[in-house]
């Protein structure tokens, strides 16, 4: 959800190279929230057993795992926080 280069509207949300001129909350569905909550519960309780998940859950969990790893990597390399 990158901000279109030709948009006349100002961004309403931006984070690390991603921006949008629309409220991102409208992109979050109830199904999305269920997947996010399920991901964090499973991680907290001992890991992700992909063999017991649907293809949709596996895809969502892999996206969330990549995002989590990127956030952790960014936090380790952010010199402003490590002062």
PAROFI-772798 format. One record per residue (C-alpha): residue number from 1; residue in one letter; x, z, y. Coordinates in nm, 2 decimals, always signed. Layout:
BEGIN
{NUM, A, {X, Z, Y}}
...
! end
This chain:
BEGIN
{1, X, {+0.00, +0.00, +0.00}}
{2, X, {+0.24, -0.12, +0.26}}
{3, X, {+0.14, -0.17, +0.62}}
{4, X, {+0.07, -0.54, +0.69}}
{5, X, {+0.33, -0.68, +0.94}}
{6, X, {+0.06, -0.85, +1.14}}
{7, X, {-0.17, -0.54, +1.18}}
{8, X, {-0.28, -0.46, +1.53}}
{9, X, {-0.39, -0.11, +1.42}}
{10, X, {-0.14, +0.17, +1.43}}
{11, X, {-0.05, +0.34, +1.10}}
{12, X, {-0.25, +0.65, +1.01}}
{13, X, {-0.03, +0.76, +0.73}}
{14, X, {+0.34, +0.69, +0.64}}
{15, X, {+0.59, +0.83, +0.40}}
{16, X, {+0.93, +0.69, +0.29}}
{17, X, {+0.89, +0.33, +0.37}}
{18, X, {+0.52, +0.31, +0.28}}
{19, X, {+0.25, +0.31, +0.55}}
{20, X, {-0.11, +0.22, +0.58}}
{21, X, {-0.35, +0.16, +0.87}}
{22, X, {-0.64, +0.29, +0.66}}
{23, X, {-0.70, +0.65, +0.54}}
{24, X, {-0.53, +0.67, +0.20}}
{25, X, {-0.78, +0.92, +0.08}}
{26, X, {-1.03, +0.64, +0.02}}
{27, X, {-0.79, +0.50, -0.25}}
{28, X, {-0.80, +0.83, -0.45}}
{29, X, {-1.09, +0.83, -0.70}}
{30, X, {-1.22, +1.11, -0.91}}
{31, X, {-1.05, +0.94, -1.21}}
{32, X, {-0.72, +0.94, -1.03}}
{33, X, {-0.74, +1.31, -0.96}}
{34, X, {-0.82, +1.38, -1.33}}
{35, X, {-0.51, +1.18, -1.44}}
{36, X, {-0.29, +1.36, -1.18}}
{37, X, {-0.42, +1.71, -1.29}}
{38, X, {-0.39, +1.62, -1.66}}
{39, X, {-0.03, +1.50, -1.60}}
{40, X, {+0.08, +1.83, -1.43}}
{41, X, {-0.10, +2.05, -1.69}}
{42, X, {+0.06, +1.86, -1.98}}
{43, X, {+0.41, +1.89, -1.81}}
{44, X, {+0.36, +2.26, -1.75}}
{45, X, {+0.25, +2.33, -2.11}}
{46, X, {+0.54, +2.16, -2.28}}
{47, X, {+0.57, +1.79, -2.23}}
{48, X, {+0.41, +1.46, -2.27}}
{49, X, {+0.33, +1.33, -2.62}}
{50, X, {+0.26, +0.97, -2.55}}
{51, X, {+0.14, +0.90, -2.90}}
{52, X, {-0.18, +1.10, -2.83}}
{53, X, {-0.26, +0.93, -2.50}}
{54, X, {-0.46, +0.62, -2.41}}
{55, X, {-0.28, +0.32, -2.27}}
{56, X, {-0.43, +0.40, -1.92}}
{57, X, {-0.30, +0.76, -1.94}}
{58, X, {+0.05, +0.65, -2.05}}
{59, X, {+0.07, +0.41, -1.76}}
{60, X, {-0.05, +0.67, -1.51}}
{61, X, {+0.18, +0.93, -1.64}}
{62, X, {+0.48, +0.70, -1.63}}
{63, X, {+0.40, +0.61, -1.27}}
{64, X, {+0.37, +0.98, -1.18}}
{65, X, {+0.69, +1.06, -1.37}}
{66, X, {+0.88, +0.80, -1.18}}
{67, X, {+0.74, +0.92, -0.85}}
{68, X, {+0.83, +1.28, -0.94}}
{69, X, {+1.19, +1.18, -1.03}}
{70, X, {+1.23, +0.98, -0.71}}
{71, X, {+1.11, +1.28, -0.50}}
{72, X, {+1.35, +1.51, -0.68}}
{73, X, {+1.64, +1.26, -0.63}}
{74, X, {+1.55, +1.22, -0.26}}
{75, X, {+1.54, +1.60, -0.22}}
{76, X, {+1.89, +1.63, -0.37}}
{77, X, {+2.03, +1.36, -0.13}}
{78, X, {+1.85, +1.47, +0.19}}
{79, X, {+2.13, +1.62, +0.39}}
{80, X, {+1.90, +1.76, +0.65}}
{81, X, {+1.75, +2.00, +0.39}}
{82, X, {+2.09, +2.10, +0.24}}
{83, X, {+2.24, +2.25, +0.56}}
! end
